[in-house]
Amino acid sequence: MKKTITLFLVILAVLGGASCRASKTSVAPELASSDEALFKEGENYLKKDPERARLYLRQVIDSFPKSFYAQRAKLAIADSYYNDGDEGNMLLAASEYREFISLYPYSPSASYAQYKIALSFFDKTLKPGRDQAKTVQALAEFKKVLSLFPLSEEAKPCREKIAECEERLAEHTFTIGLHYFRVEAYKAAASRLNQILTNYPLFSGMDKVYYYLGESYFLWPKPDQSVPFFTKLVSDYPKSEFAKKAQARLKEISAMPKAKTEKK
């Protein structure tokens, strides 16, 4: 009997708590009838109570889908998730921004939404040497901004972010190539390093890429195929720390019998 009474009291407490929460988050009739009032009420709560703010903002979208405030509400909801900074909320933010673009493709804020999608991935990228999946995603989303909104305000910062992403991916690829080189897997090293030439031609560390490409082919051994890389290094980066080593290799290769340099 005591167990039954205790269980009953627990149920009442849960229901009472749920009732209190519902009353706290219910929308007053005078607000529900006005898109502007709902939006402003949501705005007021964005910093102190984002969850409550989203309640009002979603009410704007649901009750006044064609309203000017509906667009602003949708964007505010996405921003509220993004500003939280939590990885889970970043994913929610990206989803909300995508929905905004789908609902309002001709809105002046569509370029902003696409840029924020990219940032939601970029802000969670890891350093070279770690998993670069988010960097790849961010790069693809930044490129969408330039493709879809080339004249937007976001285009310039997008180009800067694209350069950052490509630099990071190039450094990551170089790290892998250098690992293969150090374990004497020269074919694999050359394959990785060549990807940098193809995909990230503006990489700031291109002198070291040319050097280790030359060394990889030289030690493969395919010394004849190393010549273009050593030559490029010496001509384009004469002050590089690798330039003297490249010159020494070129002299060594030129002194080799022709049959040896043509070894397959």
C-alpha positions in Angstrom: 0.0 0.0 0.0 2.8 2.4 0.9 4.6 1.6 -2.4 1.3 2.4 -4.2 1.0 5.8 -2.4 4.6 6.6 -3.0 4.3 5.8 -6.8 1.1 7.9 -7.0 2.9 10.9 -5.4 5.9 10.6 -7.8 3.5 10.6 -10.8 1.8 13.7 -9.4 5.1 15.4 -9.0 6.2 14.6 -12.5 2.9 15.7 -13.9 3.0 18.8 -11.8 6.5 19.6 -13.0 5.5 19.1 -16.6 2.5 21.3 -16.1 4.8 24.1 -14.7 7.2 23.8 -17.6 4.3 23.9 -20.1 2.9 27.1 -18.4 6.3 28.7 -18.5 6.7 28.1 -22.2 3.2 28.7 -23.4 2.5 31.6 -25.8 0.1 34.3 -24.6 -2.9 34.9 -26.9 -2.0 38.6 -27.4 1.5 37.5 -28.7 0.2 34.6 -30.8 -1.9 37.0 -32.9 1.1 39.2 -34.0 4.1 38.0 -36.0 6.1 41.1 -35.0 5.3 40.7 -31.3 6.2 37.0 -31.4 9.5 37.8 -33.1 10.5 40.5 -30.7 9.6 38.4 -27.8 11.8 35.6 -29.2 14.6 38.2 -29.8 14.4 39.3 -26.2 15.1 35.8 -24.9 17.9 34.8 -27.4 20.8 35.5 -25.0 19.2 34.6 -21.6 17.1 31.6 -22.7 17.7 30.4 -26.2 15.3 27.4 -25.9 12.4 29.7 -24.9 13.4 32.1 -27.6 13.1 29.4 -30.2 9.6 28.6 -29.0 8.4 32.1 -30.0 10.4 32.2 -33.2 9.1 28.8 -34.4 5.6 30.1 -33.6 6.2 33.0 -36.0 7.2 30.5 -38.8 4.3 28.2 -38.1 1.6 30.8 -37.8 2.9 33.4 -40.3 5.0 31.4 -42.9 4.8 34.2 -45.5 5.7 37.0 -43.1 8.9 39.0 -43.4 9.4 38.1 -39.7 9.3 34.3 -40.6 12.5 34.7 -42.6 14.2 36.6 -39.7 12.9 34.0 -37.2 14.3 31.1 -39.2 17.7 32.8 -39.4 17.6 33.7 -35.7 16.9 30.1 -34.8 19.9 28.9 -36.8 22.1 31.6 -35.3 21.0 30.6 -31.8 22.3 27.1 -32.4 25.5 28.3 -34.1 26.3 30.7 -31.3 26.0 28.0 -28.7 29.3 26.5 -30.1 28.4 23.0 -29.0 29.2 20.4 -31.7 25.7 18.9 -31.6 24.1 22.4 -31.9 26.5 23.2 -34.8 24.9 20.3 -36.7 21.5 21.7 -35.9 22.6 25.1 -37.0 23.8 23.7 -40.4 20.4 22.0 -40.8 18.5 25.2 -40.0 20.6 27.2 -42.4 20.0 24.7 -45.1 16.2 24.8 -44.5 16.4 28.6 -44.7 18.0 28.5 -48.1 15.5 25.9 -49.3 12.6 28.0 -48.0 13.9 31.4 -49.1 16.4 30.8 -51.9 16.1 34.4 -53.2 16.5 36.0 -49.8 19.4 38.5 -49.5 20.4 36.4 -46.5 20.8 33.2 -48.4 24.5 33.8 -49.0 25.0 34.5 -45.3 23.2 31.2 -44.5 25.4 29.2 -46.9 28.5 30.9 -45.4 27.4 30.0 -41.9 26.9 26.3 -43.0 30.5 26.3 -44.0 31.7 27.9 -40.8 29.8 25.4 -38.7 32.2 22.8 -40.1 35.2 25.0 -40.3 35.0 25.9 -36.6 35.3 22.3 -35.6 38.2 21.3 -37.9 41.2 19.6 -36.4 44.9 20.3 -36.8 46.9 18.6 -39.7 47.7 15.1 -38.7 44.2 14.6 -37.3 41.0 13.6 -39.1 40.3 16.2 -41.8 36.7 15.2 -42.6 35.3 18.5 -41.4 37.9 20.5 -43.3 36.9 18.7 -46.5 33.2 19.5 -45.7 33.9 23.1 -44.9 35.9 23.5 -48.1 33.0 22.1 -50.2 30.5 24.5 -48.4 32.7 27.5 -48.9 33.0 26.8 -52.6 29.2 26.7 -52.8 29.2 30.3 -51.6 31.4 31.4 -54.5 29.5 29.2 -56.9 26.0 30.3 -55.9 26.7 33.9 -54.6 29.9 35.1 -56.3 29.0 38.8 -55.7 27.9 38.5 -52.1 29.5 40.1 -49.1 30.5 36.7 -48.0 32.6 36.0 -51.1 35.8 37.7 -49.9 36.0 36.0 -46.5 35.0 32.8 -48.2 38.1 33.0 -50.4 40.3 33.5 -47.4 38.7 30.5 -45.6 39.1 28.3 -48.8 42.8 29.2 -48.7 43.0 28.2 -45.0 41.2 24.9 -45.7 43.5 24.0 -48.7 46.6 25.0 -46.7 45.5 22.7 -43.9 44.6 19.8 -46.2 47.9 20.2 -48.1 49.9 20.1 -44.8 48.0 17.0 -43.7 48.7 15.3 -47.1 52.4 16.3 -46.8 52.5 14.8 -43.3 51.3 11.5 -44.6 53.7 11.6 -47.6 56.6 12.4 -45.3 55.7 9.4 -43.1 55.8 7.1 -46.2 59.1 8.6 -47.1 60.6 8.0 -43.7 59.5 4.3 -43.8 61.1 4.0 -47.2 57.7 3.5 -49.0 58.9 5.9 -51.8 56.2 5.0 -54.3 53.5 5.8 -51.8 55.3 8.9 -50.7 55.5 10.2 -54.3 51.8 9.4 -54.8 50.8 11.5 -51.8 53.1 14.4 -52.5 51.9 14.6 -56.2 48.4 15.1 -54.8 49.5 18.4 -53.3 50.8 19.6 -56.7 47.4 18.7 -58.3 45.0 19.8 -55.6 46.7 22.5 -53.6 49.1 24.4 -55.9 49.2 27.4 -53.6 50.5 25.5 -50.6 53.0 27.6 -48.7 55.4 24.7 -48.2 55.8 23.8 -51.9 59.6 23.9 -51.6 59.6 20.9 -49.2 57.1 19.1 -51.4 59.4 19.4 -54.4 62.4 18.3 -52.3 60.7 15.1 -51.0 59.2 14.3 -54.3 62.7 14.5 -55.8 64.1 12.4 -53.0 61.3 9.9 -53.3 61.9 9.3 -57.0 65.7 9.4 -56.5 65.6 6.7 -53.9 62.8 4.6 -55.6 65.2 4.5 -57.6 64.0 6.6 -60.6 66.5 9.4 -60.5 65.6 10.7 -64.0 62.1 11.4 -62.7 63.5 13.3 -59.8 65.3 15.9 -61.9 62.2 18.1 -62.7 61.4 18.5 -59.0 64.9 19.3 -57.9 65.3 21.8 -60.8 62.0 23.4 -59.9 63.1 23.7 -56.3 66.4 25.3 -57.1 64.9 27.8 -59.7 61.8 28.8 -57.8 63.0 28.6 -54.2 66.7 29.4 -54.2 66.7 30.5 -50.6 64.9 27.4 -49.4 66.7 25.3 -46.8 66.4 22.4 -49.3 67.9 24.2 -52.3 71.5 23.2 -51.6 70.5 19.6 -51.1 68.6 19.7 -54.4 71.7 21.1 -56.2 73.8 18.4 -54.8 71.4 15.7 -56.0 71.3 17.3 -59.5 75.1 17.1 -59.7 75.0 13.5 -58.5 72.4 12.6 -61.1 74.3 14.3 -63.9 77.4 12.3 -63.0 75.5 9.0 -63.2 75.8 6.7 -66.2 72.8 7.2 -68.5 71.7 3.6 -68.1 71.4 4.0 -64.4 69.3 7.2 -64.5 66.9 5.5 -66.8 66.4 2.5 -64.5 62.7 1.6 -64.2 
